[in-house]
Every structure is written in C-alpha cells, then in structure tokens.
Amino acid sequence: MPSILLIDDEIPFLRALTITLRARGYEVEPVSTGEEGLKIATRHSPDLVILDLGLPGMDGTEVVKILRDTTQIPVIVLSARGGENDKVLALDCGADDYVTKPFQMGELLARVRAAIRRTAVSQEAAVVSTAHFSVDLARKHVNISGNDVRLTPTQWRLVEILVKNQDHIVSQHQLLKTVWGSEYSHETNYLRVFMAQIRRILEPDPSQPRYFLTEPGMGYRFTAGSDARQPQLD
C-alpha cells in the first residue's frame, strides 16, 4: 500500500482528500504544518508528499527545498497559486509536479500514480560512463568521482530515459508523456526547468552542455562523448 504524506492547513479540505485517497487504497498521513510534515517525512519516508504552498509558519516552498536536500521522496504541490512564476519556482525548488486548486480528482489521482510509478525500480543492469560521471541504471544512481549524487525521482527518470536512448533524440512530447503523462504534452516549461537542474548537477559547464544536449525544435539527446557545445537556452 503506497504511503502519502498530505500537508495542508485547510482542515476540511485535508480531511476530505485524506478520505478520498484512503478509499483509493493509499495509506495517508495528514498534517497541517510544514514543520510537522518534515518530522514525519524524516521518520517514516513516505512514497509521496502532497503539500500546499500557503502553509502557516514555514512556507511550502521551504518545505520542498528541505525535502529535496534531505530525501528523494517525490513531491506534488497542490496550491491555489496558479501563476506561471509560482509553478516554475516550486519546480525549481525541487517539486516533481504542480496541481492548481480547484482540480479534478481524476487528474490528481493520475498524477499521484505517475509520481509513485517514477520511483519504481528499474531492471536495467548497464552502467554508462562519461569523463565526468557514471550512470548506474540498475541502482538508479549517478556517481561523480566516487560519490553518489542525489537526484529527485523526476530528475532521475529524465536522465534514465535519455541515457537509455544514448545518441538518439528523444522528443519533448515523448519525454513529457513518459515522465509525467500524456496530459502534460504541452508543459514544455517542465522540461526546461528540469533539464536546467540536471545540467547544473552533472555538466562540468552547464552553459555549454557536453552530455545533455538540446536539439532545437526536436527534443533532447544524451551523448557520452565530451565534445563541447555552444550555450543552449532550453
């Protein structure tokens, strides 16, 4: 039974969503503050965190940052803040997905399933190495100079897909459909944010990516080669 930590200070909403998720077979721990949520996340390591941004005390974006610095638990932001800047900020802080209130329950449940699915264990056994890092597809780890690098589930899924398709272009549509779901086919801002994150972590010079390349108008491509490329905007 997948476990979900639900953080929202609107108590009637918190209770209603808890009942709905439990009815769908999830184990749910509802809390109303970010501080309490972080304690539970540390102790019990749930399969997924769903949280509001407008929390009392510690803001939701701060909760996301701490979760991302200390865990690999996928995070879905569920917020009434619907602006593009709010979404990009939350994603840049480490959230894996963003749902705006009010929402359709079917959509949220689909996104919950997708987020949990992205953490499933890969059966691939290959290790792909570059001059700067190695990707272990079986262990779901990236290693730099002998040290494992922490990636979020969504960051890992993008790296995994691109590495498995080494030297082949993967279209934006295919990446969005595979990682987030078919309903995300136009959310290209998701890819821009997450590819920028991946490059900051793995590229020796993120402004001149050598490994995770943008193919303008087509998609993205991973190459294990070390040929320097010109700066790319996406």
C-alpha positions as CSV (number, residue, x, y, z in Angstrom):
1,M,0.0,0.0,0.0
2,P,1.7,3.2,-1.1
3,S,2.0,5.8,1.6
4,I,1.3,9.5,1.1
5,L,2.1,12.4,3.4
6,L,-0.5,15.1,3.0
7,I,0.3,18.7,4.2
8,D,-2.4,21.3,4.1
9,D,-3.7,23.8,6.6
10,E,-7.3,23.9,5.3
11,I,-8.6,21.2,7.7
12,P,-11.9,20.4,5.9
13,F,-10.0,20.0,2.6
14,L,-7.3,18.0,4.4
15,R,-10.0,15.6,5.8
16,A,-11.8,15.2,2.5
17,L,-8.7,14.5,0.5
18,T,-7.5,12.1,3.1
19,I,-10.8,10.1,2.9
20,T,-10.6,10.1,-0.9
21,L,-7.1,8.9,-1.1
22,R,-7.6,6.2,1.6
23,A,-10.7,5.0,-0.4
24,R,-8.3,4.5,-3.4
25,G,-6.0,2.3,-1.4
26,Y,-3.4,4.7,-0.2
27,E,-2.1,5.0,3.4
28,V,-2.4,8.7,4.2
29,E,-0.8,10.7,7.0
30,P,-2.5,14.2,7.1
31,V,-0.8,17.1,8.8
32,S,-1.4,20.9,8.8
33,T,2.1,22.4,9.1
34,G,5.3,22.1,7.2
35,E,7.3,21.6,10.4
36,E,5.2,18.6,11.4
37,G,5.3,17.2,7.8
38,L,9.1,17.3,7.8
39,K,9.3,15.4,11.1
40,I,7.0,12.6,9.7
41,A,8.9,12.5,6.3
42,T,12.2,12.0,8.2
43,R,10.8,9.3,10.5
44,H,8.6,7.3,8.0
45,S,9.9,8.2,4.5
46,P,6.5,8.1,2.7
47,D,6.3,7.2,-1.0
48,L,4.9,10.6,-1.9
49,V,4.4,14.1,-0.4
50,I,1.5,16.3,-1.4
51,L,1.6,19.8,0.0
52,D,0.1,23.3,-0.2
53,L,2.4,26.3,-0.6
54,G,0.4,28.7,1.7
55,L,1.2,27.0,5.0
56,P,1.4,28.7,8.4
57,G,4.9,29.3,9.6
58,M,7.2,27.6,7.2
59,D,6.1,28.2,3.6
60,G,5.5,25.3,1.3
61,T,8.5,26.2,-1.0
62,E,10.8,26.0,2.0
63,V,9.4,22.6,2.9
64,V,10.1,21.4,-0.7
65,K,13.7,22.7,-0.5
66,I,14.3,20.8,2.7
67,L,12.7,17.6,1.5
68,R,14.8,17.8,-1.7
69,D,18.0,18.4,0.3
70,T,17.4,15.5,2.6
71,T,15.3,12.9,0.8
72,Q,14.4,11.6,-2.7
73,I,10.7,11.4,-1.9
74,P,8.6,12.7,-4.9
75,V,6.7,15.9,-4.2
76,I,3.4,17.2,-5.7
77,V,2.5,20.8,-4.9
78,L,-1.3,21.3,-4.6
79,S,-1.9,25.0,-4.5
80,A,-4.3,27.8,-5.3
81,R,-1.4,29.8,-6.6
82,G,-1.8,29.4,-10.4
83,G,0.7,31.8,-11.8
84,E,3.5,30.6,-14.1
85,N,6.1,32.1,-11.8
86,D,4.7,30.1,-8.8
87,K,4.9,26.9,-10.8
88,V,8.4,27.5,-12.0
89,L,9.6,28.5,-8.5
90,A,8.1,25.3,-7.0
91,L,9.6,23.1,-9.7
92,D,13.0,24.8,-9.3
93,C,12.9,24.3,-5.6
94,G,12.6,20.5,-6.2
95,A,8.9,19.7,-6.6
96,D,8.1,17.0,-9.2
97,D,4.7,18.2,-10.2
98,Y,2.3,21.1,-9.6
99,V,-1.5,20.9,-9.5
100,T,-3.6,24.1,-9.2
101,K,-6.7,24.3,-7.0
102,P,-9.5,23.8,-7.8
103,F,-8.8,20.5,-9.6
104,Q,-10.4,17.4,-10.9
105,M,-9.9,14.4,-8.6
106,G,-9.3,12.1,-11.5
107,E,-6.4,14.3,-12.7
108,L,-4.8,14.4,-9.2
109,L,-5.1,10.6,-8.9
110,A,-3.4,10.2,-12.3
111,R,-0.6,12.4,-11.2
112,V,-0.2,10.6,-7.9
113,R,0.1,7.3,-9.7
114,A,2.6,8.7,-12.2
115,A,4.7,10.2,-9.3
116,I,4.8,6.9,-7.5
117,R,5.5,5.0,-10.7
118,R,8.6,7.1,-11.4
119,T,10.2,5.7,-8.2
120,A,9.7,2.0,-9.3
121,V,12.9,0.0,-9.5
122,S,14.5,-0.3,-12.9
123,Q,15.6,-3.7,-14.0
124,E,18.4,-2.4,-16.3
125,A,21.9,-3.6,-15.4
126,A,24.1,-1.3,-17.6
127,V,26.5,1.3,-16.3
128,V,27.1,4.2,-18.7
129,S,30.2,6.3,-18.1
130,T,31.4,9.7,-19.2
131,A,34.5,11.6,-18.5
132,H,32.8,13.3,-15.6
133,F,30.1,10.9,-14.2
134,S,28.7,7.4,-14.4
135,V,25.0,6.4,-14.5
136,D,24.1,3.0,-12.9
137,L,20.7,2.1,-14.4
138,A,20.2,-0.8,-12.0
139,R,20.9,1.0,-8.8
140,K,19.3,4.2,-10.1
141,H,22.4,6.1,-9.0
142,V,24.6,8.7,-10.6
143,N,28.2,8.8,-9.4
144,I,30.8,11.7,-9.6
145,S,34.4,11.0,-8.5
146,G,33.3,8.0,-6.4
147,N,30.4,9.8,-4.7
148,D,26.7,9.2,-5.3
149,V,24.8,12.2,-6.5
150,R,21.3,12.8,-5.2
151,L,18.7,13.2,-7.9
152,T,15.0,13.6,-7.4
153,P,12.7,10.9,-8.9
154,T,11.8,13.1,-11.8
155,Q,15.3,14.2,-12.5
156,W,16.4,10.5,-12.4
157,R,13.6,9.5,-14.8
158,L,14.7,12.1,-17.3
159,V,18.3,11.1,-17.0
160,E,17.3,7.4,-17.3
161,I,15.3,7.9,-20.5
162,L,17.9,9.9,-22.2
163,V,20.8,7.6,-21.2
164,K,18.9,4.5,-22.3
165,N,18.4,6.3,-25.7
166,Q,22.1,7.4,-25.9
167,D,22.9,9.3,-29.1
168,H,19.2,9.3,-30.2
169,I,16.9,12.3,-30.0
170,V,14.0,11.9,-27.6
171,S,11.2,14.4,-28.5
172,Q,9.8,16.8,-25.9
173,H,6.4,15.1,-26.4
174,Q,7.8,11.7,-25.6
175,L,9.6,12.9,-22.5
176,L,6.6,14.7,-21.2
177,K,4.3,11.7,-22.0
178,T,6.7,9.1,-20.4
179,V,7.7,11.0,-17.3
180,W,4.5,13.0,-16.5
181,G,1.8,11.5,-18.6
182,S,0.0,12.2,-21.9
183,E,-2.0,15.1,-20.4
184,Y,1.3,17.0,-20.0
185,S,2.2,17.1,-23.7
186,H,2.3,20.9,-23.8
187,E,4.1,21.6,-20.5
188,T,7.4,22.3,-22.1
189,N,8.3,24.6,-19.2
190,Y,8.6,21.4,-17.1
191,L,11.4,20.2,-19.3
192,R,13.2,23.5,-19.4
193,V,13.3,23.6,-15.6
194,F,14.3,20.0,-15.0
195,M,16.9,19.9,-17.8
196,A,18.5,23.0,-16.3
197,Q,18.6,21.3,-12.9
198,I,20.2,18.2,-14.4
199,R,22.8,20.3,-16.2
200,R,23.7,22.2,-13.0
201,I,24.2,18.9,-11.2
202,L,26.0,16.9,-13.9
203,E,27.5,19.1,-16.5
204,P,31.1,20.5,-15.9
205,D,29.9,23.7,-17.5
206,P,26.0,23.9,-17.6
207,S,26.2,26.9,-20.0
208,Q,28.0,24.6,-22.5
209,P,26.4,21.2,-22.1
210,R,28.5,18.3,-23.3
211,Y,26.2,15.4,-22.4
212,F,22.6,16.5,-22.1
213,L,22.0,18.3,-25.4
214,T,19.1,20.3,-26.8
215,E,18.2,19.6,-30.4
216,P,16.2,22.8,-31.3
217,G,12.7,22.1,-32.4
218,M,13.0,18.4,-31.8
219,G,13.9,17.4,-28.2
220,Y,16.9,16.3,-26.2
221,R,19.8,13.9,-26.6
222,F,22.3,12.3,-24.3
223,T,25.8,11.5,-25.5
224,A,28.7,10.1,-23.5
225,G,31.2,12.0,-25.7
226,S,32.9,15.1,-24.4
227,D,32.7,17.4,-27.4
228,A,31.9,20.9,-26.1
229,R,28.8,22.6,-27.4
230,Q,27.6,26.1,-27.7
231,P,25.4,27.6,-24.9
232,Q,21.8,26.4,-25.2
233,L,18.7,28.2,-23.9
234,D,16.5,25.2,-23.3
